[in-house]
């Protein structure tokens, strides 16, 4: 199999074919193998994250000031024009959290890969990419994308163009949705992954958009399962992204072996 960079260059020149039905069926089969375990991991993750955020908030505000702080949050959410300094603080926290949490979320791609190969996956699978060079490249790539996304959205929001900001934000998220797989499977650095994702998406935007929309609709169905069900349908998005990447780029057997060894 050709090196990833050569495959990307070939895609830039010649494009690629992608069958909607085949990719969807493959993604659904992959999802069925990880749905329960991935859902439990998401449930555990959100419980732990909620506890940590609550502890952090209480430590920062103080238990005696929680009621007053809650009222201020309610008042802030009702403001049509939010103070710039507060917006900047919130966005700074979002940037940091996105960079720190995405290597964990990338573990779902590893889980999907293990399921594809018939390999077992464990809790440690979720922390596979908290090591060099994955963590640094994921953190930088997510930071750049989020910074650009938040920056543009904030400027347009201040200009009263919220709808345009939302469109740009969704477009940016769409054209960069393959960045993390390109880093963890393609071994690209952050900048190369961002550029390559844009190239890949630009060659088949309608088919890819259709697949992503279907994946999100499938994930959203879980909200009818007492809301908690969405944690068990959300992994379908990761299975879809994994199958899209593996179908277009492919995953080298050398990469697979190395990743297996890294968690043993």
N, C-alpha and C positions, 0 to 999 in steps of 0.2 A: 504494500500500500504506500502511495506517495506521502511525503511529509505534509503536514497540515497546511503550511504556508504555500506549498505548490498547489494543493487542492483549492485553496482560497483564490489563488491567482487564476487557476483554470475556471473557477466560477465567475470571477470578474470578467474574463474574456468570453466564455461560452455559455454562462448561466448553468441551469440544471433543471431536471424534471422532478416533479413531486406530485404524487397521486394522493388526493384528499382522502379517499376511502381507505386506501391501504394504510396510510399513516394513522388515521383515526382508529382503525381496528387494532393495529399494533399497539398503540398507546393504551387502549382500553384493556387489552390483554396484560400489558405490563402493570397497569394500575391495579388490576384485580389481585396481583401477587403481593403488592405492598400496602394495599388500602388499610387493613386492620392495624398493622404494626406502625405505619406512618401516622395514622390517625391518633393512636395512643401516644406517639412521640410528640405530636403537635399539642395534644391535650396536656401532657406533662410540661411541655415548653411554656405554654401560655399560663399555666398555674404558677410555675416558678417565676416567670417574668412578672406576673401580676403581684406576687408576694414581694419580689425585689423592688418593684416600682413603688408599692405601698410603703415599704420600709424606708426607701429613699425619700419619699414625700414627707413621711412623718418626721424623719430625721432633719430634713431641710426646713419644714414649716413649724414643727412642734405639734404634739397631740392637742394641746390646748387651743391652738389656732386653726385647727382643721375645718371647723364650721365656718369661720370667717373666710378662710381660703376657698372653700367650696362656693360660697356666695360670690366671691370675686371671679372665680372661673365661670360661673353662670353669667355674670354681668359681661365678662369679656367675650363670651361666645355670642352674646346678643348684639355686640357692637358691629355696626356696618363698616366702620373704618377703624381697624385695630392699630394701636400704637406701634410704630416701626421698631422700637427697641424690644418690645415683647415678641414681635414676629421674628426678629433676628435671633433672640434667645431660643425660641421654640425650634426654629430651623437648625440652629447649631446642635441642639440635642438630637434632632432627627438625623442629621448628618453622621454624628458619632454612633448612634444606635444602628443605623443602616450598615455602616462599615463593620461594626463588631458582630452583628447578628447574621449577616449574609453568609459567612463561612459555615455557620451551623445549618442554615437553610440549604446550602449547597450539598449538605449531606444527603438530602433527598435524591439528588441526581446520582450519588454513589449508591444509594439504596436501589434506585431504579436499574442501575447498571448491574448490581449483584443479582437482582431478580431476573434480568435478561439472561444472565449466564447460569442461573440455577444455583448461585452461591448463597450461603447464609449471610444474613446481616444482623447486626447487634446494635446496642446503644452506642458503642464506640464508633460505629459507622458514621454517626452524625457529626463526629468531631475530626473526621479524616482530614479536613482542609484547614484546620487550625495549625498548620505547620508550613514551613518554607518549602517552596516559593508560593504556595497557593494563597496563604492568608494575606501576605503583603499585596499581591496582585488583585485579589478580590476586593480587599479594603480600598485600595487606590481607585480601582475601576468604579466601584459603587459610590465612592466619595465624589469622584468627578461627575458621574451621571447625576447623582442626587443634587450636587452643588449647582450644576447647570440648570437642572430641572426646577429646583427651588428658587434659584435666582431669577429665572425668566418668569416663573409663576408669580413671585412676589412683586416684581416690577409691573407686570400687567395688572395684578390685583390693585396695586396702588394707583394705577392709571384708570381703574374702573373697567378693565377688560377681562373680567373673570372667565368668561366663556372661551375666549381665545387662549388664555393661559391654560385652561383645562385641556383644550385640543392639543396644544403644543406638548403638554405634559404626557398625555396619552400616546402621542406620536413618538416621543422620545423613548418612552418605556417600551413601545412596540419594536422600534428599530434596534434596540439594545438587549432584547430578551435572550439572545444567545451568548451574551458576554461571559457569564459565569461558566457555562459548559465549554466554551472555547478556552477558558483558563484552566479548568480542572481536567479536561480530556485532551484539549489541543495543545496544552502547555504553552500558550501564548501569554505575553505580558499584558498588562492592563490596557495600554494604548493600542496594541495590535488587536486585542480582543474586541475593543470598541469599534475600531475601523472595520474589522472583518465581519462583525455582526451586522453593521450597516450595509456592507456589500452584499451579504447573503440575503438579507431581508429585501433589499431593493430589487433583487432579481425575480422574486415570486411574491410580491407583497399581498396580492389578493388571496392566494391559496393559504399563505401563512396567517393572514389576518382571520380568515375563516376558521382555521384550526384553533387559533388562540381564543376566538370568541366562543367556539363550541366548548373548549376546555373550561373557560370561565363560567359558561352557562351550566355545564355539568357540575362544576364545583359549587355553584350557587344553589343547586337543588338541595344540598345538604342543610340549608337554612330552615327547611320545613321539618327537619328532624329535631325539633325542640332547640333549634339554633346550633346545638353542640354537634349536630350531624355534619355541619360544614367542615369540621376538623377532619372528618373521614372522607370527604369528597374533594377537599382542597388538593391532596396529593395527585389527583388526576392532572393538574396543571403541570406538575413536575414530570410526570410520566410523558405527557405530551411534548414538553420541551426537550426531554431526553431523546425521545424517538425522532423528533424533527432533526435534532443535531446528528444523531447516529445515522439517519437515512441520508442526509445531505453530505456530511463530512466523513462519517464512519469513525469507529473507535479502534485504534491500533491494539493488537494483542499484547504488544510490549507495554503499553500504558495500563492495560488491564492487569497484567501480572504485577507490575510495579505497585499499583494501587492495592492489590490484594495483600502483598507483602507488607505494605505500610501500616496495615491495621492488625497484623498477626502479632 
